[in-house]
Amino acid sequence: MSDEREEVSPEQFEVIKAVLGIDAETFKRTKLGQYIFGRIENEEGELIEQLIIEACKCSDPKLIQLGLDIQMRRRLPMFVDEAIQSGHAAERNIKTMESSQQDY
């Protein structure tokens, strides 16, 4: 195998990028790809948690504020999920109430 690089035209380069993109997308959809990306996401979340805890422990006001900002932004999706769950529970309650009123 030669270490010399072969010149490619701009069109060939675009074809190579397109093929690599398709291969990457296909890999990401495989069970192995999903596993690897899931592990990365989990580990990233753990590292961010550690960073937030350490930032809040230190005496640098900028780091403390950054940690608090991250914590606040993470709460929004939790609030939305809670609202969704509460809404679903309310819908079930309404159906239960309506069905018990029809029984009379």
VOGU-3710 file (C-alpha; in Angstrom, 3 decimals, decimal comma):
1> msdereevsp> 0,000/0,000/0,000  1,318/3,402/-0,934  1,301/6,384/1,416  0,885/8,754/-1,495  -2,405/10,573/-1,638  -4,407/10,350/-4,806  -5,847/13,574/-6,156  -9,630/13,586/-6,394  -11,852/16,030/-8,179  -14,397/18,111/-6,261
11> eqfevikavl> -17,130/15,898/-7,717  -15,376/12,710/-6,564  -14,889/14,242/-3,127  -18,628/14,943/-2,886  -19,401/11,348/-3,905  -17,018/10,059/-1,228  -18,667/12,288/1,402  -22,127/11,144/0,289  -21,178/7,456/0,536  -19,576/7,979/3,957
21> gidaetfkrt> -22,696/9,805/5,117  -24,919/6,938/3,982  -22,622/4,400/5,676  -22,618/6,430/8,907  -26,408/6,743/8,879  -26,781/3,003/8,261  -24,346/2,208/11,090  -26,184/4,514/13,489  -29,391/2,543/12,854  -27,803/-0,842/13,589
31> klgqyifgri> -28,093/-2,421/17,028  -24,352/-1,915/17,543  -24,586/1,742/16,533  -27,558/2,307/18,813  -25,710/0,607/21,670  -22,564/2,685/21,196  -24,429/5,981/20,878  -26,590/5,070/23,874  -23,505/4,364/25,977  -21,932/7,643/24,902
41> eneegelieq> -25,096/9,521/25,829  -25,261/7,829/29,243  -21,597/8,474/29,994  -21,927/12,068/28,849  -24,864/12,533/31,188  -22,868/11,107/34,096  -19,918/13,383/33,322  -22,166/16,429/33,096  -23,691/15,514/36,466  -20,209/15,324/37,988
51> liieackcsd> -19,307/18,645/36,407  -22,437/20,308/37,773  -21,756/18,981/41,284  -18,127/20,130/41,184  -19,074/23,526/39,725  -21,517/24,131/42,552  -18,885/23,164/45,141  -16,205/25,544/43,919  -15,819/29,196/44,814  -15,794/30,568/41,261
61> pkliqlgldi> -19,101/32,431/40,834  -19,091/31,868/37,061  -18,843/28,089/37,478  -21,474/28,082/40,187  -23,824/30,058/37,938  -23,092/27,757/35,013  -23,940/24,703/37,121  -27,170/26,314/38,285  -28,089/27,328/34,732  -27,627/23,743/33,526
71> qmrrrlpmfv> -29,731/22,410/36,392  -32,542/24,874/35,614  -32,575/24,053/31,921  -32,739/20,343/32,681  -35,846/20,921/34,771  -37,942/22,264/31,875  -38,286/18,888/30,123  -39,180/17,342/33,492  -41,932/19,930/33,963  -43,282/19,257/30,476
81> deaiqsghaa> -43,225/15,487/31,065  -45,041/15,955/34,373  -47,684/18,096/32,638  -48,140/15,412/29,974  -48,514/12,666/32,587  -50,929/14,790/34,586  -52,926/15,502/31,436  -53,153/11,796/30,586  -54,282/11,027/34,141  -56,921/13,762/33,894
91> erniktmess> -58,185/12,323/30,595  -58,517/8,890/32,216  -60,342/10,459/35,177  -62,740/12,279/32,858  -63,514/9,047/30,995  -64,072/7,255/34,300  -66,377/10,045/35,522  -68,310/10,073/32,249  -68,752/6,310/32,272  -69,964/6,315/35,893
101> qqdy> -72,465/9,094/35,123  -73,806/7,028/32,216  -74,335/4,073/34,546  -77,066/6,011/36,417
//
